[in-house]
Amino acid sequence: MYILIVGSTGVLGREAARQLLVAGHKVRAMARDVEKAADLRAMGAEVIQGDLIDPESLKKACQGVDAVLAAAHQLMGTGKYTSEAVDDAGHRSLIDAAKAAGVKHFVYTSVIGVRPDHPVDFIRCKSKIETYLKSSGLSYTILRPPAFMEHHVHNLLGATIQTTGKTTIYGKGDNPVNFIAGVDVARFAVIALTDPRLKNRAIDIGGPDNLSKNDVVKLYEKYTGRKASVSHVPTGVMKVMGPILRPIQPVLSRLMAFSVWMDTCDQRFDTTAMLKEFPMPLTRVEDFVHNVASGNNS
C-alpha cells in the first residue's frame, strides 16, 4: 500500500511513517520543510514538499497513493498559518484533492469530545471537517485521541521543570485528564489505514490512565529529583480574559478556552471497549515521564 502522510514531521506523522515503513508499506511523507524529514527519507520514505495552504501542492501529493493520513494541525498557528487556514480550509482542500486523485481511504485525526457547539473553536473546526469528510464520498476513518503526552504532559508541563524547576498550570490542575502517547495514536493510525474493520468509522481512543496536571507535576518531581515551583492561572481569570483577548491574541484566547475546558469538564476515558476490539500495549503517563526524564524519548 502506498500511503501519503500529511504532517509527517509532527509527533503522530513521524511515528506513523516509521511504523508503516517497518511494516513494509510505501510512504510518501509531505512536509513544509523537507529537511525536517531527513530521517524518514533515510528509512526509505519518499519525501515531498507540500503545504496545506497550497492546494496545488496537495493535488500533486495525492497523485498515485492509495491512502492518506491527515496528521497536521495548527492549534497555535499565526500569520498565514492560522488555524482557520490550515485546520479548516487546508483540510477541505486535502479532502478534495484526495477524492479527485482517486484515493481509496482517508484517515483524519480529530479529537475526543468533538462536537459542533464545543467551547473551543479549534475543536468546533474538527467537527466541521469530520462532517465534510463523511459527506465527501471517500472511504474514511476518523480517529479521536485525547491530549498527546508529548505536548500536554511534557512540553506544557514537564519540560520547564527539568530545565528551571518551574512550571505553570492553567487552572487548578486537579481535574483527571486522559493523555495518550504519540506512538499509541500511530498504532491506531496504522490500523485505520490497513484494517477494513475501521472503514467508515469514527473511533474514540485514549491512554491507560487518567491523571490530573498536579499528578503529572509530582511524576516529574519523582523522576527528575527536583521540587517544582508551580504557578496557577485561575480558571476564572481565563474565562474573563479569553473572550477579551480573542480579537488581538487569538492563539492565547484559544489556549485559555482549551485550558478552561480541560480543567472543568470530564476528561476521563475508559479503554475497556477499545482494548477489547483492538488489544495492544499502551504507554502509561508514568512510564512516559520516566523515559523523558531519563533522556530516552524513543
C-alpha positions in Angstrom: 0.0 0.0 0.0 1.2 3.5 -0.9 0.3 6.0 1.9 0.6 9.8 1.9 1.2 11.3 5.4 0.4 15.0 5.7 2.2 16.4 8.7 5.0 13.8 8.5 7.4 15.8 10.8 4.9 16.0 13.7 4.6 13.7 16.7 2.0 11.5 15.1 3.0 11.7 11.4 6.7 10.8 12.0 5.8 7.8 14.2 3.1 6.6 11.9 5.6 6.8 9.0 8.2 4.8 10.9 5.7 2.1 11.8 4.4 1.9 8.2 7.8 1.7 6.7 8.9 -1.1 9.2 5.7 -3.0 8.2 6.8 -2.8 4.5 4.4 -0.1 3.2 5.4 2.6 0.8 5.2 6.1 2.4 5.1 9.5 0.8 6.0 12.0 3.6 4.7 15.5 2.9 6.3 18.3 4.8 6.6 22.1 4.5 10.3 21.8 5.3 11.7 18.6 3.7 15.0 18.8 5.7 13.0 18.0 8.8 12.0 14.7 7.3 15.6 13.6 6.5 15.3 10.7 9.0 12.2 9.4 7.1 14.0 9.6 3.8 16.8 7.6 5.3 14.3 4.9 6.2 13.0 4.7 2.7 10.2 7.2 2.5 9.6 9.4 -0.5 9.8 13.0 0.9 8.0 15.8 -0.9 7.4 19.4 -0.2 3.8 20.4 0.3 1.7 22.8 2.3 -1.9 22.6 3.5 -2.5 26.2 2.5 -1.3 25.4 -1.1 -4.0 23.4 -2.9 -1.8 22.7 -5.9 0.8 21.0 -3.8 -1.9 18.8 -2.3 -3.1 17.8 -5.7 0.5 16.6 -6.6 0.9 14.9 -3.2 -2.2 12.8 -3.6 -1.4 11.5 -7.1 -0.9 7.8 -7.1 -1.3 7.0 -3.5 -3.8 4.5 -2.0 -4.5 6.2 1.3 -4.0 9.5 3.1 -3.2 10.1 6.8 -4.0 13.7 7.8 -1.8 14.3 10.9 -1.2 18.0 10.8 -2.8 20.8 12.7 -2.2 24.5 13.7 -3.7 24.9 17.1 -1.2 27.6 17.8 -0.8 28.9 14.2 -0.2 32.5 13.4 0.4 34.7 10.3 -0.6 32.9 7.2 -0.7 29.6 9.1 -3.8 30.3 11.2 -5.9 27.5 12.5 -8.7 28.7 10.1 -6.3 28.5 7.1 -4.8 25.1 8.0 -7.4 23.2 10.1 -10.4 24.3 8.1 -9.7 25.4 4.5 -6.5 23.4 4.3 -8.1 20.1 5.3 -11.1 20.7 2.9 -8.6 21.2 0.1 -6.8 18.0 1.1 -10.0 16.0 1.1 -11.0 17.4 -2.3 -7.5 16.6 -3.7 -7.7 13.0 -2.3 -11.1 12.5 -3.9 -10.1 13.9 -7.2 -7.0 11.7 -7.3 -9.0 8.5 -6.6 -7.6 7.9 -3.1 -9.1 4.7 -1.7 -9.1 5.6 2.0 -8.7 8.8 4.1 -7.7 8.9 7.8 -8.4 12.1 9.7 -7.1 12.9 13.1 -9.8 14.6 15.1 -10.1 15.0 18.9 -12.0 13.3 21.6 -15.1 15.2 22.8 -15.6 16.8 19.4 -18.9 18.5 18.8 -20.2 21.4 16.7 -21.0 23.6 19.7 -17.7 22.9 21.6 -16.4 25.9 23.6 -13.0 25.7 21.8 -13.0 27.0 18.2 -10.3 24.6 17.2 -12.5 21.6 18.2 -15.5 23.1 16.5 -13.4 23.2 13.4 -12.6 19.5 13.8 -16.3 18.8 13.9 -16.9 20.6 10.6 -14.1 18.7 8.9 -15.5 15.4 10.2 -18.8 16.3 8.6 -17.1 17.4 5.4 -15.1 14.1 5.1 -18.2 11.9 5.8 -20.1 13.7 3.1 -17.2 13.6 0.6 -17.9 10.1 -0.7 -14.4 8.9 0.3 -13.9 5.8 2.4 -12.7 7.2 5.7 -11.6 6.6 9.3 -11.8 9.3 12.0 -9.5 8.9 15.0 -10.4 10.9 18.1 -7.5 10.9 20.5 -7.2 13.0 23.7 -4.3 15.2 24.7 -0.9 14.0 23.5 1.6 13.3 26.2 4.4 14.8 24.1 2.6 18.2 24.1 0.4 18.4 27.2 2.5 16.3 29.6 6.0 17.3 28.6 6.0 20.5 26.5 3.4 22.4 28.5 4.2 21.0 32.0 7.3 18.9 32.5 9.9 20.4 30.2 10.4 23.6 32.3 10.6 21.5 35.5 13.6 19.8 34.0 15.3 23.0 32.9 14.3 25.5 35.5 12.4 23.7 38.3 9.3 25.8 37.5 6.1 25.2 35.6 2.7 26.9 35.1 -0.7 25.1 35.4 -3.7 26.8 33.7 -6.5 26.2 36.2 -6.5 24.3 39.5 -4.9 21.2 37.9 -7.0 18.8 39.9 -9.2 17.5 37.1 -8.3 14.0 35.9 -7.3 14.1 32.3 -6.7 11.2 29.8 -3.4 11.5 28.0 -2.1 9.4 25.1 1.4 8.8 23.7 2.0 9.6 20.1 3.3 6.1 19.5 0.0 4.7 20.5 -2.0 7.0 18.3 0.3 6.0 15.5 -0.6 2.3 16.1 -4.3 3.2 15.6 -3.4 5.2 12.5 -1.7 2.2 11.0 -4.8 0.0 11.8 -7.1 2.7 10.3 -5.0 2.7 7.1 -4.7 -1.1 6.7 -7.6 -2.8 8.5 -11.1 -2.8 7.0 -12.7 -3.0 10.5 -12.2 0.7 10.8 -13.6 1.6 7.4 -16.2 4.4 7.6 -16.0 4.7 11.4 -15.2 7.4 13.9 -13.5 5.9 16.9 -12.6 7.4 20.3 -9.2 6.3 21.6 -7.3 7.0 24.8 -4.5 6.2 27.1 -4.5 3.7 30.0 -4.7 6.2 32.9 -6.4 9.4 33.9 -4.2 11.8 35.9 -4.5 15.4 36.9 -1.9 18.0 35.9 -0.9 18.2 39.5 -0.3 14.4 39.4 1.9 14.9 36.3 4.0 17.5 38.2 4.5 15.0 41.0 5.8 12.5 38.5 8.3 14.9 37.1 9.4 15.7 40.7 9.8 12.0 41.3 11.9 11.3 38.2 13.9 14.5 38.0 14.6 14.7 41.7 13.6 18.4 41.6 10.9 20.1 43.7 8.8 22.1 41.3 7.7 25.7 41.8 4.2 25.7 40.4 2.2 28.8 39.4 -1.5 28.6 38.7 -3.5 30.8 36.3 -7.0 30.8 37.9 -9.8 29.4 35.7 -12.0 32.5 36.5 -9.3 34.8 35.0 -9.1 32.7 31.8 -12.9 32.7 31.5 -12.9 36.5 31.6 -9.7 37.2 29.6 -10.2 34.6 26.9 -13.0 36.4 25.1 -11.4 39.8 25.6 -8.1 38.7 24.1 -9.7 37.0 21.1 -9.5 40.0 18.6 -5.9 40.8 19.5 -4.4 37.5 20.7 -6.5 34.7 19.1 -4.0 31.9 19.9 -3.7 32.9 23.6 -7.5 33.2 23.7 -7.9 29.7 22.2 -5.4 28.2 24.7 -7.3 29.8 27.5 -10.6 28.3 26.3 -8.9 25.0 25.8 -7.5 25.1 29.4 -10.8 26.0 30.9 -12.4 23.1 29.1 -9.7 20.7 30.3 -9.9 21.9 33.9 -13.6 21.9 34.3 -15.1 19.2 32.1 -14.9 15.4 32.4 -11.7 14.4 30.6 -11.6 10.7 31.7 -11.6 7.8 29.3 -12.2 4.1 29.8 -10.1 1.9 27.5 -12.0 -1.3 28.2 -14.1 -1.4 25.0 -11.3 -0.1 22.8 -8.8 -2.7 24.0 -11.4 -5.5 23.7 -11.6 -4.7 20.0 -8.0 -3.7 19.4 -5.8 -5.3 22.0 -2.4 -3.6 22.3 0.1 -2.3 24.9 -0.5 1.3 25.9 2.0 3.8 27.3 1.4 4.9 30.9 2.0 8.5 31.8 4.4 7.5 34.5 6.5 5.4 32.0 6.5 8.3 29.6 7.7 10.7 32.2 10.3 8.3 33.4 11.6 7.8 29.9 11.7 11.6 29.2 13.4 12.4 32.5 16.0 9.7 31.7 16.7 11.3 28.4 15.1 8.4 26.5 12.5 9.9 24.1 12.0 6.8 21.9 
